[in-house]
Amino acid sequence: MHNLTIYKAQAGLRHDTGPDHPERIARLQAIFDLLSESPFDTMPQINADPASFKQITRAHPESYVMRIEDAIPDRGLVHLDADTVICPASIDAAFEAAGGAACTAARDVMNGTTRRAFCATRPPGHHAEPTHAMGFCLFNNIFLAALEAQQNGAKRVAIVDFDVHHGNGSEVMARKHDNVLFISMHQNSLFPAGRGDATDQTPDRVINIPLAAGAGTHEYRTAMTGTVIPALESYQPDLILISAGFDAHRDDPLGEMALLDSDYAWITRDLCDAADRLCDGRVISVMEGGYNLDALKTSARAHLLALADL
């Protein structure tokens, strides 16, 4: 069994969102550059195949998937909304991110091929609701991984989202599907507006932890030790999934938080330690946000080292 396997969605390098868009090709290239460096270059790295239509439609209705396919342009760019942009290669990128990377990782972790996985993908996914693309996201990669894990023996799955933005799509899906717990630590009153309030809680389904702008190590430690880890201990998942957004870093242009590279290391270690106690160490991390290229790369490095127990 491998300790950490990396799943790469190469089509994400062709998902063009335009020269001034924050969710750009250079983000994934920065992660691929990191993965070519020691010690990650010696770890198993798998190039993702596209998801099957059946995998995608576990979380998104067939009509929605077809609507996205129909919207793909023959050339140039199309805006699905003010933030979410697609090009001719976007459907390939979305299918690879959602299925070939996230779902394959879920299957491999559940069958014991690898203990932990990191999915280097774009577009991100946690804002995608069952019938709505938004916030740069087309399909909800992390939730599709959760459902794939359930198809492969996981009875209870927990998603921990530390992206600076609330994972509204994952929350909606956790309310619709049984035996998936969604926990979100995010900046209060950021995108999407009106979502992720502390009062929006559902036992064994949704735990929202909104944090004030400027929150850093202390506030995140309080959230982790006071809420996240106890919730995981109580829930007893068979797998922990991480929506790994690195945009709560102090240098990120889209958030107003104050995390450092070292914070991503201890947050990840805490989640991996919980997984060791609860579910034989099974953890899958799926890439979400992070828009300062330098901070994205250094934060991801800290995260990956912790995932690999290095």
Disulfide bonds with the S-S distance in Angstrom:
none
